């Protein structure tokens, strides 16, 4: 590649990069002023600790024994 081709390629690349940056900045520009919406102030909630009452759990379930029933054969 000759020096003329390298410099032409560099100039074209610089123009493309610069135009890409400018287009991106133009794309990100807002269309109008930002909306000024009223904001409500909410009271800061305070955390309360509720004591948990520990109870003893007793089970009244009975153990079920398997039954020996014959399954029908085809």
mmCIF file of the N, C-alpha and C atoms, coordinates in Angstrom:
data_MODEL
# 
_entry.id   MODEL 
# 
loop_
_atom_site.group_PDB 
_atom_site.id 
_atom_site.type_symbol 
_atom_site.label_atom_id 
_atom_site.label_alt_id 
_atom_site.label_comp_id 
_atom_site.label_asym_id 
_atom_site.label_entity_id 
_atom_site.label_seq_id 
_atom_site.pdbx_PDB_ins_code 
_atom_site.Cartn_x 
_atom_site.Cartn_y 
_atom_site.Cartn_z 
_atom_site.occupancy 
_atom_site.B_iso_or_equiv 
_atom_site.pdbx_formal_charge 
_atom_site.auth_seq_id 
_atom_site.auth_comp_id 
_atom_site.auth_asym_id 
_atom_site.auth_atom_id 
_atom_site.pdbx_PDB_model_num 
ATOM 1   N N  . UNK A 1 1  ? 0.854   -1.159  0.000  1.00 0.00 ? 1  UNK A N  1 
ATOM 2   C CA . UNK A 1 1  ? 0.000   0.000   0.000  1.00 0.00 ? 1  UNK A CA 1 
ATOM 3   C C  . UNK A 1 1  ? 0.908   1.232   0.000  1.00 0.00 ? 1  UNK A C  1 
ATOM 4   N N  . UNK A 1 2  ? 0.528   2.162   -0.798 1.00 0.00 ? 2  UNK A N  1 
ATOM 5   C CA . UNK A 1 2  ? 1.349   3.369   -0.864 1.00 0.00 ? 2  UNK A CA 1 
ATOM 6   C C  . UNK A 1 2  ? 0.963   4.322   0.246  1.00 0.00 ? 2  UNK A C  1 
ATOM 7   N N  . UNK A 1 3  ? 1.767   5.331   0.415  1.00 0.00 ? 3  UNK A N  1 
ATOM 8   C CA . UNK A 1 3  ? 1.518   6.313   1.469  1.00 0.00 ? 3  UNK A CA 1 
ATOM 9   C C  . UNK A 1 3  ? 0.229   7.077   1.187  1.00 0.00 ? 3  UNK A C  1 
ATOM 10  N N  . UNK A 1 4  ? -0.087  7.330   -0.069 1.00 0.00 ? 4  UNK A N  1 
ATOM 11  C CA . UNK A 1 4  ? -1.327  8.049   -0.415 1.00 0.00 ? 4  UNK A CA 1 
ATOM 12  C C  . UNK A 1 4  ? -2.550  7.227   -0.030 1.00 0.00 ? 4  UNK A C  1 
ATOM 13  N N  . UNK A 1 5  ? -2.503  5.930   -0.300 1.00 0.00 ? 5  UNK A N  1 
ATOM 14  C CA . UNK A 1 5  ? -3.637  5.067   0.039  1.00 0.00 ? 5  UNK A CA 1 
ATOM 15  C C  . UNK A 1 5  ? -3.806  4.959   1.553  1.00 0.00 ? 5  UNK A C  1 
ATOM 16  N N  . UNK A 1 6  ? -2.693  4.852   2.278  1.00 0.00 ? 6  UNK A N  1 
ATOM 17  C CA . UNK A 1 6  ? -2.764  4.758   3.738  1.00 0.00 ? 6  UNK A CA 1 
ATOM 18  C C  . UNK A 1 6  ? -3.336  6.031   4.340  1.00 0.00 ? 6  UNK A C  1 
ATOM 19  N N  . UNK A 1 7  ? -2.894  7.180   3.831  1.00 0.00 ? 7  UNK A N  1 
ATOM 20  C CA . UNK A 1 7  ? -3.392  8.444   4.381  1.00 0.00 ? 7  UNK A CA 1 
ATOM 21  C C  . UNK A 1 7  ? -4.859  8.644   4.010  1.00 0.00 ? 7  UNK A C  1 
ATOM 22  N N  . UNK A 1 8  ? -5.264  8.247   2.789  1.00 0.00 ? 8  UNK A N  1 
ATOM 23  C CA . UNK A 1 8  ? -6.675  8.361   2.389  1.00 0.00 ? 8  UNK A CA 1 
ATOM 24  C C  . UNK A 1 8  ? -7.539  7.452   3.265  1.00 0.00 ? 8  UNK A C  1 
ATOM 25  N N  . UNK A 1 9  ? -7.048  6.237   3.493  1.00 0.00 ? 9  UNK A N  1 
ATOM 26  C CA . UNK A 1 9  ? -7.773  5.311   4.365  1.00 0.00 ? 9  UNK A CA 1 
ATOM 27  C C  . UNK A 1 9  ? -7.885  5.865   5.781  1.00 0.00 ? 9  UNK A C  1 
ATOM 28  N N  . UNK A 1 10 ? -6.848  6.470   6.300  1.00 0.00 ? 10 UNK A N  1 
ATOM 29  C CA . UNK A 1 10 ? -6.871  7.066   7.634  1.00 0.00 ? 10 UNK A CA 1 
ATOM 30  C C  . UNK A 1 10 ? -7.831  8.230   7.722  1.00 0.00 ? 10 UNK A C  1 
ATOM 31  N N  . UNK A 1 11 ? -7.866  9.063   6.674  1.00 0.00 ? 11 UNK A N  1 
ATOM 32  C CA . UNK A 1 11 ? -8.780  10.210  6.675  1.00 0.00 ? 11 UNK A CA 1 
ATOM 33  C C  . UNK A 1 11 ? -10.227 9.736   6.616  1.00 0.00 ? 11 UNK A C  1 
ATOM 34  N N  . UNK A 1 12 ? -10.512 8.742   5.782  1.00 0.00 ? 12 UNK A N  1 
ATOM 35  C CA . UNK A 1 12 ? -11.877 8.203   5.683  1.00 0.00 ? 12 UNK A CA 1 
ATOM 36  C C  . UNK A 1 12 ? -12.288 7.570   7.010  1.00 0.00 ? 12 UNK A C  1 
ATOM 37  N N  . UNK A 1 13 ? -11.387 6.839   7.626  1.00 0.00 ? 13 UNK A N  1 
ATOM 38  C CA . UNK A 1 13 ? -11.682 6.217   8.920  1.00 0.00 ? 13 UNK A CA 1 
ATOM 39  C C  . UNK A 1 13 ? -11.937 7.277   9.982  1.00 0.00 ? 13 UNK A C  1 
ATOM 40  N N  . UNK A 1 14 ? -11.152 8.336   9.998  1.00 0.00 ? 14 UNK A N  1 
ATOM 41  C CA . UNK A 1 14 ? -11.347 9.417   10.960 1.00 0.00 ? 14 UNK A CA 1 
ATOM 42  C C  . UNK A 1 14 ? -12.694 10.105  10.747 1.00 0.00 ? 14 UNK A C  1 
ATOM 43  N N  . UNK A 1 15 ? -13.081 10.320  9.501  1.00 0.00 ? 15 UNK A N  1 
ATOM 44  C CA . UNK A 1 15 ? -14.377 10.947  9.197  1.00 0.00 ? 15 UNK A CA 1 
ATOM 45  C C  . UNK A 1 15 ? -15.520 10.044  9.656  1.00 0.00 ? 15 UNK A C  1 
ATOM 46  N N  . UNK A 1 16 ? -15.405 8.737   9.421  1.00 0.00 ? 16 UNK A N  1 
ATOM 47  C CA . UNK A 1 16 ? -16.465 7.805   9.833  1.00 0.00 ? 16 UNK A CA 1 
ATOM 48  C C  . UNK A 1 16 ? -16.597 7.738   11.354 1.00 0.00 ? 16 UNK A C  1 
ATOM 49  N N  . UNK A 1 17 ? -15.490 7.687   12.054 1.00 0.00 ? 17 UNK A N  1 
ATOM 50  C CA . UNK A 1 17 ? -15.528 7.618   13.517 1.00 0.00 ? 17 UNK A CA 1 
ATOM 51  C C  . UNK A 1 17 ? -16.110 8.910   14.083 1.00 0.00 ? 17 UNK A C  1 
ATOM 52  N N  . UNK A 1 18 ? -15.672 10.064  13.559 1.00 0.00 ? 18 UNK A N  1 
ATOM 53  C CA . UNK A 1 18 ? -16.173 11.345  14.052 1.00 0.00 ? 18 UNK A CA 1 
ATOM 54  C C  . UNK A 1 18 ? -17.665 11.493  13.775 1.00 0.00 ? 18 UNK A C  1 
ATOM 55  N N  . UNK A 1 19 ? -18.105 11.106  12.578 1.00 0.00 ? 19 UNK A N  1 
ATOM 56  C CA . UNK A 1 19 ? -19.535 11.218  12.271 1.00 0.00 ? 19 UNK A CA 1 
ATOM 57  C C  . UNK A 1 19 ? -20.352 10.248  13.125 1.00 0.00 ? 19 UNK A C  1 
ATOM 58  N N  . UNK A 1 20 ? -19.805 9.078   13.429 1.00 0.00 ? 20 UNK A N  1 
ATOM 59  C CA . UNK A 1 20 ? -20.504 8.125   14.292 1.00 0.00 ? 20 UNK A CA 1 
ATOM 60  C C  . UNK A 1 20 ? -20.675 8.663   15.698 1.00 0.00 ? 20 UNK A C  1 
ATOM 61  N N  . UNK A 1 21 ? -19.644 9.305   16.215 1.00 0.00 ? 21 UNK A N  1 
ATOM 62  C CA . UNK A 1 21 ? -19.729 9.892   17.557 1.00 0.00 ? 21 UNK A CA 1 
ATOM 63  C C  . UNK A 1 21 ? -20.754 11.019  17.577 1.00 0.00 ? 21 UNK A C  1 
ATOM 64  N N  . UNK A 1 22 ? -20.739 11.857  16.552 1.00 0.00 ? 22 UNK A N  1 
ATOM 65  C CA . UNK A 1 22 ? -21.698 12.968  16.498 1.00 0.00 ? 22 UNK A CA 1 
ATOM 66  C C  . UNK A 1 22 ? -23.135 12.463  16.350 1.00 0.00 ? 22 UNK A C  1 
ATOM 67  N N  . UNK A 1 23 ? -23.341 11.437  15.543 1.00 0.00 ? 23 UNK A N  1 
ATOM 68  C CA . UNK A 1 23 ? -24.686 10.869  15.399 1.00 0.00 ? 23 UNK A CA 1 
ATOM 69  C C  . UNK A 1 23 ? -25.166 10.246  16.705 1.00 0.00 ? 23 UNK A C  1 
ATOM 70  N N  . UNK A 1 24 ? -24.264 9.597   17.418 1.00 0.00 ? 24 UNK A N  1 
ATOM 71  C CA . UNK A 1 24 ? -24.643 9.002   18.698 1.00 0.00 ? 24 UNK A CA 1 
ATOM 72  C C  . UNK A 1 24 ? -25.026 10.082  19.705 1.00 0.00 ? 24 UNK A C  1 
ATOM 73  N N  . UNK A 1 25 ? -24.275 11.163  19.751 1.00 0.00 ? 25 UNK A N  1 
ATOM 74  C CA . UNK A 1 25 ? -24.601 12.259  20.667 1.00 0.00 ? 25 UNK A CA 1 
ATOM 75  C C  . UNK A 1 25 ? -25.928 12.898  20.282 1.00 0.00 ? 25 UNK A C  1 
ATOM 76  N N  . UNK A 1 26 ? -26.195 13.024  18.985 1.00 0.00 ? 26 UNK A N  1 
ATOM 77  C CA . UNK A 1 26 ? -27.456 13.587  18.523 1.00 0.00 ? 26 UNK A CA 1 
ATOM 78  C C  . UNK A 1 26 ? -28.617 12.660  18.877 1.00 0.00 ? 26 UNK A C  1 
ATOM 79  N N  . UNK A 1 27 ? -28.394 11.347  18.770 1.00 0.00 ? 27 UNK A N  1 
ATOM 80  C CA . UNK A 1 27 ? -29.424 10.359  19.091 1.00 0.00 ? 27 UNK A CA 1 
ATOM 81  C C  . UNK A 1 27 ? -29.773 10.383  20.577 1.00 0.00 ? 27 UNK A C  1 
ATOM 82  N N  . UNK A 1 28 ? -28.794 10.582  21.426 1.00 0.00 ? 28 UNK A N  1 
ATOM 83  C CA . UNK A 1 28 ? -29.015 10.580  22.872 1.00 0.00 ? 28 UNK A CA 1 
ATOM 84  C C  . UNK A 1 28 ? -29.539 11.906  23.411 1.00 0.00 ? 28 UNK A C  1 
ATOM 85  N N  . UNK A 1 29 ? -29.625 12.929  22.597 1.00 0.00 ? 29 UNK A N  1 
ATOM 86  C CA . UNK A 1 29 ? -30.090 14.247  23.032 1.00 0.00 ? 29 UNK A CA 1 
ATOM 87  C C  . UNK A 1 29 ? -31.594 14.187  23.305 1.00 0.00 ? 29 UNK A C  1 
ATOM 88  N N  . UNK A 1 30 ? -32.069 14.732  24.429 1.00 0.00 ? 30 UNK A N  1 
ATOM 89  C CA . UNK A 1 30 ? -33.509 14.696  24.715 1.00 0.00 ? 30 UNK A CA 1 
ATOM 90  C C  . UNK A 1 30 ? -34.287 15.581  23.745 1.00 0.00 ? 30 UNK A C  1 
ATOM 91  N N  . UNK A 1 31 ? -35.540 15.220  23.508 1.00 0.00 ? 31 UNK A N  1 
ATOM 92  C CA . UNK A 1 31 ? -36.371 15.965  22.572 1.00 0.00 ? 31 UNK A CA 1 
ATOM 93  C C  . UNK A 1 31 ? -36.884 17.267  23.155 1.00 0.00 ? 31 UNK A C  1 
ATOM 94  N N  . UNK A 1 32 ? -36.997 17.333  24.453 1.00 0.00 ? 32 UNK A N  1 
ATOM 95  C CA . UNK A 1 32 ? -37.499 18.536  25.096 1.00 0.00 ? 32 UNK A CA 1 
ATOM 96  C C  . UNK A 1 32 ? -37.054 18.577  26.542 1.00 0.00 ? 32 UNK A C  1 
ATOM 97  N N  . UNK A 1 33 ? -37.540 19.588  27.256 1.00 0.00 ? 33 UNK A N  1 
ATOM 98  C CA . UNK A 1 33 ? -37.144 19.680  28.670 1.00 0.00 ? 33 UNK A CA 1 
ATOM 99  C C  . UNK A 1 33 ? -37.768 18.535  29.481 1.00 0.00 ? 33 UNK A C  1 
ATOM 100 N N  . UNK A 1 34 ? -37.117 18.220  30.563 1.00 0.00 ? 34 UNK A N  1 
ATOM 101 C CA . UNK A 1 34 ? -37.599 17.147  31.426 1.00 0.00 ? 34 UNK A CA 1 
ATOM 102 C C  . UNK A 1 34 ? -38.886 17.574  32.120 1.00 0.00 ? 34 UNK A C  1 
ATOM 103 N N  . UNK A 1 35 ? -39.753 16.609  32.359 1.00 0.00 ? 35 UNK A N  1 
ATOM 104 C CA . UNK A 1 35 ? -41.008 16.889  33.053 1.00 0.00 ? 35 UNK A CA 1 
ATOM 105 C C  . UNK A 1 35 ? -40.736 17.131  34.528 1.00 0.00 ? 35 UNK A C  1 
ATOM 106 N N  . UNK A 1 36 ? -41.397 18.119  35.069 1.00 0.00 ? 36 UNK A N  1 
ATOM 107 C CA . UNK A 1 36 ? -41.265 18.399  36.496 1.00 0.00 ? 36 UNK A CA 1 
ATOM 108 C C  . UNK A 1 36 ? -42.539 17.946  37.190 1.00 0.00 ? 36 UNK A C  1 
ATOM 109 N N  . UNK A 1 37 ? -42.577 16.681  37.517 1.00 0.00 ? 37 UNK A N  1 
ATOM 110 C CA . UNK A 1 37 ? -43.740 16.098  38.159 1.00 0.00 ? 37 UNK A CA 1 
ATOM 111 C C  . UNK A 1 37 ? -43.630 16.280  39.665 1.00 0.00 ? 37 UNK A C  1 
ATOM 112 N N  . UNK A 1 38 ? -44.760 16.527  40.308 1.00 0.00 ? 38 UNK A N  1 
ATOM 113 C CA . UNK A 1 38 ? -44.708 16.655  41.771 1.00 0.00 ? 38 UNK A CA 1 
ATOM 114 C C  . UNK A 1 38 ? -44.394 15.302  42.398 1.00 0.00 ? 38 UNK A C  1 
ATOM 115 N N  . UNK A 1 39 ? -43.604 15.340  43.433 1.00 0.00 ? 39 UNK A N  1 
ATOM 116 C CA . UNK A 1 39 ? -43.264 14.109  44.131 1.00 0.00 ? 39 UNK A CA 1 
ATOM 117 C C  . UNK A 1 39 ? -43.866 14.151  45.521 1.00 0.00 ? 39 UNK A C  1 
ATOM 118 N N  . UNK A 1 40 ? -44.386 13.038  45.936 1.00 0.00 ? 40 UNK A N  1 
ATOM 119 C CA . UNK A 1 40 ? -44.963 12.973  47.276 1.00 0.00 ? 40 UNK A CA 1 
ATOM 120 C C  . UNK A 1 40 ? -43.897 12.450  48.229 1.00 0.00 ? 40 UNK A C  1 
ATOM 121 N N  . UNK A 1 41 ? -43.880 13.026  49.395 1.00 0.00 ? 41 UNK A N  1 
ATOM 122 C CA . UNK A 1 41 ? -42.931 12.561  50.400 1.00 0.00 ? 41 UNK A CA 1 
ATOM 123 C C  . UNK A 1 41 ? -43.640 11.581  51.308 1.00 0.00 ? 41 UNK A C  1 
ATOM 124 N N  . UNK A 1 42 ? -43.110 10.408  51.401 1.00 0.00 ? 42 UNK A N  1 
ATOM 125 C CA . UNK A 1 42 ? -43.706 9.367   52.219 1.00 0.00 ? 42 UNK A CA 1 
ATOM 126 C C  . UNK A 1 42 ? -42.981 9.321   53.561 1.00 0.00 ? 42 UNK A C  1 
ATOM 127 N N  . UNK A 1 43 ? -43.725 9.114   54.633 1.00 0.00 ? 43 UNK A N  1 
ATOM 128 C CA . UNK A 1 43 ? -43.052 9.037   55.931 1.00 0.00 ? 43 UNK A CA 1 
ATOM 129 C C  . UNK A 1 43 ? -42.157 7.800   55.992 1.00 0.00 ? 43 UNK A C  1 
ATOM 130 N N  . UNK A 1 44 ? -41.070 7.949   56.670 1.00 0.00 ? 44 UNK A N  1 
ATOM 131 C CA . UNK A 1 44 ? -40.140 6.841   56.820 1.00 0.00 ? 44 UNK A CA 1 
ATOM 132 C C  . UNK A 1 44 ? -40.719 5.879   57.844 1.00 0.00 ? 44 UNK A C  1 
ATOM 133 N N  . UNK A 1 45 ? -40.866 4.639   57.411 1.00 0.00 ? 45 UNK A N  1 
ATOM 134 C CA . UNK A 1 45 ? -41.456 3.658   58.319 1.00 0.00 ? 45 UNK A CA 1 
ATOM 135 C C  . UNK A 1 45 ? -40.400 3.204   59.323 1.00 0.00 ? 45 UNK A C  1 
ATOM 136 N N  . UNK A 1 46 ? -40.851 3.008   60.534 1.00 0.00 ? 46 UNK A N  1 
ATOM 137 C CA . UNK A 1 46 ? -39.952 2.509   61.568 1.00 0.00 ? 46 UNK A CA 1 
ATOM 138 C C  . UNK A 1 46 ? -40.212 1.025   61.740 1.00 0.00 ? 46 UNK A C  1 
ATOM 139 N N  . UNK A 1 47 ? -39.158 0.304   61.932 1.00 0.00 ? 47 UNK A N  1 
ATOM 140 C CA . UNK A 1 47 ? -39.296 -1.125  62.100 1.00 0.00 ? 47 UNK A CA 1 
ATOM 141 C C  . UNK A 1 47 ? -39.637 -1.425  63.554 1.00 0.00 ? 47 UNK A C  1 
ATOM 142 N N  . UNK A 1 48 ? -40.662 -2.223  63.747 1.00 0.00 ? 48 UNK A N  1 
ATOM 143 C CA . UNK A 1 48 ? -41.045 -2.626  65.094 1.00 0.00 ? 48 UNK A CA 1 
ATOM 144 C C  . UNK A 1 48 ? -40.751 -4.108  65.253 1.00 0.00 ? 48 UNK A C  1 
ATOM 145 N N  . UNK A 1 49 ? -40.336 -4.457  66.423 1.00 0.00 ? 49 UNK A N  1 
ATOM 146 C CA . UNK A 1 49 ? -40.032 -5.853  66.703 1.00 0.00 ? 49 UNK A CA 1 
ATOM 147 C C  . UNK A 1 49 ? -41.222 -6.451  67.439 1.00 0.00 ? 49 UNK A C  1 
ATOM 148 N N  . UNK A 1 50 ? -41.780 -7.471  66.834 1.00 0.00 ? 50 UNK A N  1 
ATOM 149 C CA . UNK A 1 50 ? -42.918 -8.160  67.438 1.00 0.00 ? 50 UNK A CA 1 
ATOM 150 C C  . UNK A 1 50 ? -42.381 -9.449  68.049 1.00 0.00 ? 50 UNK A C  1 
ATOM 151 N N  . UNK A 1 51 ? -42.557 -9.629  69.350 1.00 0.00 ? 51 UNK A N  1 
ATOM 152 C CA . UNK A 1 51 ? -42.033 -10.848 69.965 1.00 0.00 ? 51 UNK A CA 1 
ATOM 153 C C  . UNK A 1 51 ? -42.804 -12.072 69.478 1.00 0.00 ? 51 UNK A C  1 
ATOM 154 N N  . UNK A 1 52 ? -42.069 -13.110 69.173 1.00 0.00 ? 52 UNK A N  1 
ATOM 155 C CA . UNK A 1 52 ? -42.683 -14.352 68.706 1.00 0.00 ? 52 UNK A CA 1 
ATOM 156 C C  . UNK A 1 52 ? -42.798 -15.283 69.900 1.00 0.00 ? 52 UNK A C  1 
ATOM 157 N N  . UNK A 1 53 ? -43.989 -15.775 70.086 1.00 0.00 ? 53 UNK A N  1 
ATOM 158 C CA . UNK A 1 53 ? -44.241 -16.653 71.208 1.00 0.00 ? 53 UNK A CA 1 
ATOM 159 C C  . UNK A 1 53 ? -43.893 -18.080 70.786 1.00 0.00 ? 53 UNK A C  1 
ATOM 160 N N  . UNK A 1 54 ? -42.952 -18.669 71.496 1.00 0.00 ? 54 UNK A N  1 
ATOM 161 C CA . UNK A 1 54 ? -42.541 -20.022 71.157 1.00 0.00 ? 54 UNK A CA 1 
ATOM 162 C C  . UNK A 1 54 ? -43.484 -21.013 71.818 1.00 0.00 ? 54 UNK A C  1 
ATOM 163 N N  . UNK A 1 55 ? -44.017 -21.900 71.009 1.00 0.00 ? 55 UNK A N  1 
ATOM 164 C CA . UNK A 1 55 ? -44.928 -22.917 71.529 1.00 0.00 ? 55 UNK A CA 1 
ATOM 165 C C  . UNK A 1 55 ? -44.365 -24.286 71.215 1.00 0.00 ? 55 UNK A C  1 
ATOM 166 N N  . UNK A 1 56 ? -44.676 -25.229 72.075 1.00 0.00 ? 56 UNK A N  1 
ATOM 167 C CA . UNK A 1 56 ? -44.218 -26.599 71.857 1.00 0.00 ? 56 UNK A CA 1 
ATOM 168 C C  . UNK A 1 56 ? -45.247 -27.310 70.995 1.00 0.00 ? 56 UNK A C  1 
ATOM 169 N N  . UNK A 1 57 ? -44.768 -27.915 69.920 1.00 0.00 ? 57 UNK A N  1 
ATOM 170 C CA . UNK A 1 57 ? -45.675 -28.603 69.009 1.00 0.00 ? 57 UNK A CA 1 
ATOM 171 C C  . UNK A 1 57 ? -45.658 -30.083 69.363 1.00 0.00 ? 57 UNK A C  1 
ATOM 172 N N  . UNK A 1 58 ? -46.837 -30.592 69.650 1.00 0.00 ? 58 UNK A N  1 
ATOM 173 C CA . UNK A 1 58 ? -46.933 -32.020 69.960 1.00 0.00 ? 58 UNK A CA 1 
ATOM 174 C C  . UNK A 1 58 ? -47.753 -32.685 68.867 1.00 0.00 ? 58 UNK A C  1 
ATOM 175 N N  . UNK A 1 59 ? -47.282 -33.820 68.436 1.00 0.00 ? 59 UNK A N  1 
ATOM 176 C CA . UNK A 1 59 ? -47.945 -34.526 67.349 1.00 0.00 ? 59 UNK A CA 1 
ATOM 177 C C  . UNK A 1 59 ? -48.828 -35.625 67.926 1.00 0.00 ? 59 UNK A C  1 
ATOM 178 N N  . UNK A 1 60 ? -50.029 -35.744 67.404 1.00 0.00 ? 60 UNK A N  1 
ATOM 179 C CA . UNK A 1 60 ? -50.941 -36.799 67.839 1.00 0.00 ? 60 UNK A CA 1 
ATOM 180 C C  . UNK A 1 60 ? -51.194 -37.788 66.713 1.00 0.00 ? 60 UNK A C  1 
ATOM 181 N N  . UNK A 1 61 ? -50.379 -37.742 65.688 1.00 0.00 ? 61 UNK A N  1 
ATOM 182 C CA . UNK A 1 61 ? -50.576 -38.650 64.560 1.00 0.00 ? 61 UNK A CA 1 
ATOM 183 C C  . UNK A 1 61 ? -50.117 -40.051 64.947 1.00 0.00 ? 61 UNK A C  1 
ATOM 184 N N  . UNK A 1 62 ? -50.808 -41.043 64.412 1.00 0.00 ? 62 UNK A N  1 
ATOM 185 C CA . UNK A 1 62 ? -50.440 -42.431 64.680 1.00 0.00 ? 62 UNK A CA 1 
ATOM 186 C C  . UNK A 1 62 ? -49.773 -42.998 63.450 1.00 0.00 ? 62 UNK A C  1 
ATOM 187 N N  . UNK A 1 63 ? -48.932 -43.969 63.667 1.00 0.00 ? 63 UNK A N  1 
ATOM 188 C CA . UNK A 1 63 ? -48.209 -44.577 62.561 1.00 0.00 ? 63 UNK A CA 1 
ATOM 189 C C  . UNK A 1 63 ? -49.134 -45.532 61.825 1.00 0.00 ? 63 UNK A C  1 
ATOM 190 N N  . UNK A 1 64 ? -49.125 -45.440 60.507 1.00 0.00 ? 64 UNK A N  1 
ATOM 191 C CA . UNK A 1 64 ? -49.988 -46.296 59.693 1.00 0.00 ? 64 UNK A CA 1 
ATOM 192 C C  . UNK A 1 64 ? -49.153 -47.447 59.167 1.00 0.00 ? 64 UNK A C  1 
ATOM 193 N N  . UNK A 1 65 ? -49.634 -48.663 59.400 1.00 0.00 ? 65 UNK A N  1 
ATOM 194 C CA . UNK A 1 65 ? -48.941 -49.859 58.957 1.00 0.00 ? 65 UNK A CA 1 
ATOM 195 C C  . UNK A 1 65 ? -49.431 -50.231 57.560 1.00 0.00 ? 65 UNK A C  1 
ATOM 196 N N  . UNK A 1 66 ? -48.517 -50.659 56.688 1.00 0.00 ? 66 UNK A N  1 
ATOM 197 C CA . UNK A 1 66 ? -48.955 -51.068 55.346 1.00 0.00 ? 66 UNK A CA 1 
ATOM 198 C C  . UNK A 1 66 ? -49.751 -52.363 55.417 1.00 0.00 ? 66 UNK A C  1 
ATOM 199 N N  . UNK A 1 67 ? -50.698 -52.500 54.525 1.00 0.00 ? 67 UNK A N  1 
ATOM 200 C CA . UNK A 1 67 ? -51.542 -53.682 54.492 1.00 0.00 ? 67 UNK A CA 1 
ATOM 201 C C  . UNK A 1 67 ? -51.084 -54.577 53.343 1.00 0.00 ? 67 UNK A C  1 
ATOM 202 N N  . UNK A 1 68 ? -51.260 -55.856 53.518 1.00 0.00 ? 68 UNK A N  1 
ATOM 203 C CA . UNK A 1 68 ? -50.878 -56.817 52.488 1.00 0.00 ? 68 UNK A CA 1 
ATOM 204 C C  . UNK A 1 68 ? -52.110 -57.132 51.651 1.00 0.00 ? 68 UNK A C  1 
ATOM 205 N N  . UNK A 1 69 ? -52.301 -56.358 50.617 1.00 0.00 ? 69 UNK A N  1 
ATOM 206 C CA . UNK A 1 69 ? -53.427 -56.631 49.722 1.00 0.00 ? 69 UNK A CA 1 
ATOM 207 C C  . UNK A 1 69 ? -52.855 -57.061 48.391 1.00 0.00 ? 69 UNK A C  1 
ATOM 208 N N  . UNK A 1 70 ? -53.486 -58.004 47.815 1.00 0.00 ? 70 UNK A N  1 
ATOM 209 C CA . UNK A 1 70 ? -53.008 -58.542 46.535 1.00 0.00 ? 70 UNK A CA 1 
ATOM 210 C C  . UNK A 1 70 ? -53.454 -57.599 45.424 1.00 0.00 ? 70 UNK A C  1 
ATOM 211 N N  . UNK A 1 71 ? -52.558 -57.386 44.501 1.00 0.00 ? 71 UNK A N  1 
ATOM 212 C CA . UNK A 1 71 ? -52.918 -56.564 43.338 1.00 0.00 ? 71 UNK A CA 1 
ATOM 213 C C  . UNK A 1 71 ? -53.373 -57.500 42.244 1.00 0.00 ? 71 UNK A C  1 
ATOM 214 N N  . UNK A 1 72 ? -54.376 -57.102 41.514 1.00 0.00 ? 72 UNK A N  1 
ATOM 215 C CA . UNK A 1 72 ? -54.887 -57.996 40.454 1.00 0.00 ? 72 UNK A CA 1 
ATOM 216 C C  . UNK A 1 72 ? -53.872 -58.168 39.329 1.00 0.00 ? 72 UNK A C  1 
ATOM 217 N N  . UNK A 1 73 ? -53.717 -59.386 38.875 1.00 0.00 ? 73 UNK A N  1 
ATOM 218 C CA . UNK A 1 73 ? -52.807 -59.700 37.798 1.00 0.00 ? 73 UNK A CA 1 
ATOM 219 C C  . UNK A 1 73 ? -53.606 -59.740 36.491 1.00 0.00 ? 73 UNK A C  1 
ATOM 220 N N  . UNK A 1 74 ? -53.050 -59.191 35.407 1.00 0.00 ? 74 UNK A N  1 
ATOM 221 C CA . UNK A 1 74 ? -53.801 -59.236 34.122 1.00 0.00 ? 74 UNK A CA 1 
ATOM 222 C C  . UNK A 1 74 ? -53.802 -60.628 33.507 1.00 0.00 ? 74 UNK A C  1 
# 
